[in-house]
Amino acid sequence: MMFTYDFVSTYLALFVAIPLICAGVLVIAARVQWLQYVVMFATLALSLLASGGLIAGTADGTTYAKGTGSWPFGIAIPFAADMFSALMLTTTGILAIVCAWFAVASGYARERYFAPLVLVLMTGVNGAILTADIFNFFVFLEVMLLPSYGLYVYTIHRRGGNIMVGGVRLFITANLLASTMFLTGVALIYGTAGSVNLAQLQGAAAQDPAVAIATSVVMLSMLTKASVVPVHSWLARSYPYTSPAVTALFSGLHTKVAVYILYRIYAVLFDGDERFLWILVALFSLTMLIGVLGAVGEKDARSILTFHMVSQLGYILLGLAIFTELGLVAGIFYLVHHMLVKASLFMSTGAIEVTYGTGKIGALAGMARREPWMGVAFFAAALSLAGIPPFSGFVAKFSLMLAAYEKGEFYALVVMVVVSLITLLSMLKIWDGMFWGRAEKAEVASADDGRARIGFWMGAPAVILAALTLAIGLGAQVLMGWSEVAAQNLLDTSGYVNAVMNG
C-alpha cells in the first residue's frame, strides 16, 4: 500500500474540511468568477482522486476509521471508510463534477454563490457517507440540505409562478419533516440504547424492541428523503421545477445518500434481522410499481424521469430487503448504475430544454437528427435504465432478479419484470415525442434551419455518463467485484465495528 492505515484514517476528515474551507474562501472572493470555477473544480477533482484511492485501499475488505481530534472513543466524531463508503464517495464525486460542468455550460452557475453552495453541499454529502455516528448523520444531512435550498431557488427554472412556488414549498416541507423525524429517532435511540455510535449499537435493534422502534423512526425519515411510496409525491412535484443541472445533481446526491444511510443502519443495528424484511420487500415492490405508473401519465420529459427515480429506488432498496450477499451486491451495483444513468438522462433532456426553451413532449421533435449526440446519449441511458444489454442496467436488474429468485421472492420478481417493460415503453414515449418524431409537426423543431444548437461543453456531460454506463456494462466484473466486497462488509459488520471502536 502506498499509504499506511494510520495515514489514511487520520485524513478522512479532510473530505469534510477541505470543501468547507474552500467554500469559505469563495464566499470572500465572490466577485471573481474565474476563481470560483477554478477552486470549485479543483476541490471536486481532489476529492474524487482521494475517493478513488480509498477504493484501492478498501478492495481487500479493510475499513479505515479515526475519531477526530484527541477525544476518546464515544465522544470524538468517528469517521470510517469501507468499500461501500468509497464507492459512494467516488460516484458522488463524478456526479458533482459533471453536473457542475453542465451548470457552467448552461449558464446556471453564474449566480455569485453557486460554487460555494456546491462545495458546502459536498461537505455534507462526504460527511454523511463517512461518519459512523447516527447523530452526525443528522448533522451532515442538514449541512447538505441548507445549500440545497439556495441552489434550488438560485437556479430556479421559471416555468410558471404557482408551479415554481409549489415546488419550492414541497421540497422544503418534505425535507424539514424528514429532518424532524430523524432527530426524533436519534433522541429515541439515545434514550433506549444509551449511545448513537454505530459501533456501540451493533445488533441493538435486533435484540431490543424499544431500540427497533426508535430505529424505525430514523429509517422512516430516510424513506421519506428517498421518496419511497407512500411518501414519494413531494419529489415528483418538486424536482422538475428547478434547473436541469440542479435536478441532475440532486437526483444523484439527496436520495442516494438517504439510501446509503438505510443500508448502513439496517446492516449494523438490525444486523440483517429477517423478521422485518418482508415488510420492506412489499414496500419497495409497491414503490417500483407506483413510480413507473406515475411516469406513464406525464407529458414533460423531466417529470417522467422524476417518477422513474421513485420507481428505480424501489429496485435499489429491494437489494437491502432481500439481504443476501447477491441481493446486496445487486443493490449496490444498481445504486452506482442509477446515479450515473439518471444524471445522464436529466442532462441530455436538460440541454435540449435549456437550448430550445421547453421539455414538453409534443412541443419538440426530430432532436435525434438535429442534435445527434444528445440523441445517442439519451438512447443509451434510456436503454440502460430499462435494463437492456450490454449496458450497466442489464447487469444490475438481472443480478437483482436472480437474487429475488434465489430468496423465493417471486412476487417481487414478477413486479420487476413488469416494471422494466413499462419503463422501456415510457422511455420510448420520450424518444418518439422528443427525439424521433417528424420535425414539421413540432412547434420548436420547425422554427429554425435545423442545425444543431447545443454546443460541445453543454452536451459533453450527458455523453460522458452515457459512455460510462456502457463501459460499466461491458466491464461489469470490476464494479461487481467492488460491490461484492461492500456487500460482505454489510453482512459481517464486525470489521467496520472494530475499526470504529479502535480508531
Buried (B, 14 or more C-beta within 10 A) or exposed (E): EEBEBEEBBBBBBBBBBBBBBBBEBBBEEBEEBEBBBEBBBEBBEBBBEBBBBBBEBBEEBBBBBBBBEEEEBBEBBBBBBBBBBBBBBBBBBBBBBBBBBBBBBBEBBEBBBBBBBBBBBBBBBBBBBBBBBBBBBBBBBBBBBEBBBBBBBBBBBEBEEEBBEBBBEBBBEBBEBBBEBBBBBBBBBBEBBEBBBBBBBBBBBBBBEBBBBBBBBBBBBBBBBBBBBEBBBBBBBBBBBBBBBBBBBBBBBBBBBBBBBBBBBBBBBBBBBEEBBEEBBBBBBBBBBBBBBBBEEBEBBBBBBBBBBBBBBBBBBBBBBBBBBBBBBBBBBBBBBBBBBBBBBBBBBBBBBBBBBBBBBBBBBBBBBBBEBBBBBBBBBBBBBBBBEBBBBBBBBBBBBBBBEEBEBEEBBEBBEEBBEBBBEBBEBBBEBBBBBEBEEBBBBEEEEEEBBBEEEBBBBBBBBBBBBBBBBEEBEEBBEBBBBBBBBBBBBEBBBBBBBEB
